Amino acid sequence: MADTQFWDRVARRYAARPIGNMAAYETTLARARAWLREEDRVLELGCGTGSTALLLAPDVGHLIASDLSGGMIAVADEKLADFEGDNLEFRRSDAFDESFGPGSFDAVLAFNFLHLLDDMNPTLARVQALLKPGGLFISKTICLGRHAWHFRALIGVMRLLGKAPPFLQFIGPEDVQGAMRAAGFVIEETGDYPARPRAHFIVARKPADAAAS
């Protein structure tokens, strides 16, 4: 896959890059922690080099952090050597890993991930199946908007230079929320961290009366 090859190639550079907006990142972590419980079994999708998983793992029972990029997971595993807990594992996989059964998780996380999918709907349906009834899908998605022509031009140039992934959706918060509702989720909380460029945070719940399927 072209996207996987891109992330493999940039993994080391990505890991060394400082966080662009630390205040927004810390707010995202704080809001996620507010919904997570110490007994939760959690799956993270698109974990990259594992920085967020390493910070959130102490707040949950067990965290599987996944990414399809072997390069990203290799860096994450190196970081894991300095992690003092035993409740975090990194795995080269995605939501469709066949070892994940229906109702396997109390929460699924996806930070800066959904906009990188050409179609988020199959993944949202899969997340619904993986969650226990009442479980949470906590995400943050880059929402540049459908008509962000200046961003389209900039990313086009970056792509030519090998500095942007082959695919990125130009969507708005209403697109992400709409897709989640269509998948059967109930929106519990939203926010923008940061507001510009917009990164839309959503806490969505699988209804308690929904069956694991």
Sequence and secondary structure as in RCSB ss.txt:
>XXXX:A:sequence
MADTQFWDRVARRYAARPIGNMAAYETTLARARAWLREEDRVLELGCGTGSTALLLAPDVGHLIASDLSGGMIAV
ADEKLADFEGDNLEFRRSDAFDESFGPGSFDAVLAFNFLHLLDDMNPTLARVQALLKPGGLFISKTICLGRHAWH
FRALIGVMRLLGKAPPFLQFIGPEDVQGAMRAAGFVIEETGDYPARPRAHFIVARKPADAAAS
>XXXX:A:secstr
 HHHHHHHHHHHHHHHS  S HHHHHHHHHHHHHH  TT EEEEES TTSHHHHHHGGGSSEEEEE S HHHHHH
HHHHHTT   SSEEEES  TT TTS TT EEEEEEES GGGSS  HHHHHHHHHHEEEEEEEEEEEE   TT HH
HHHHHHHHHHTT S S      HHHHHHHHHHTT EEEEEEESSTTTTEEEEEEE  TT    
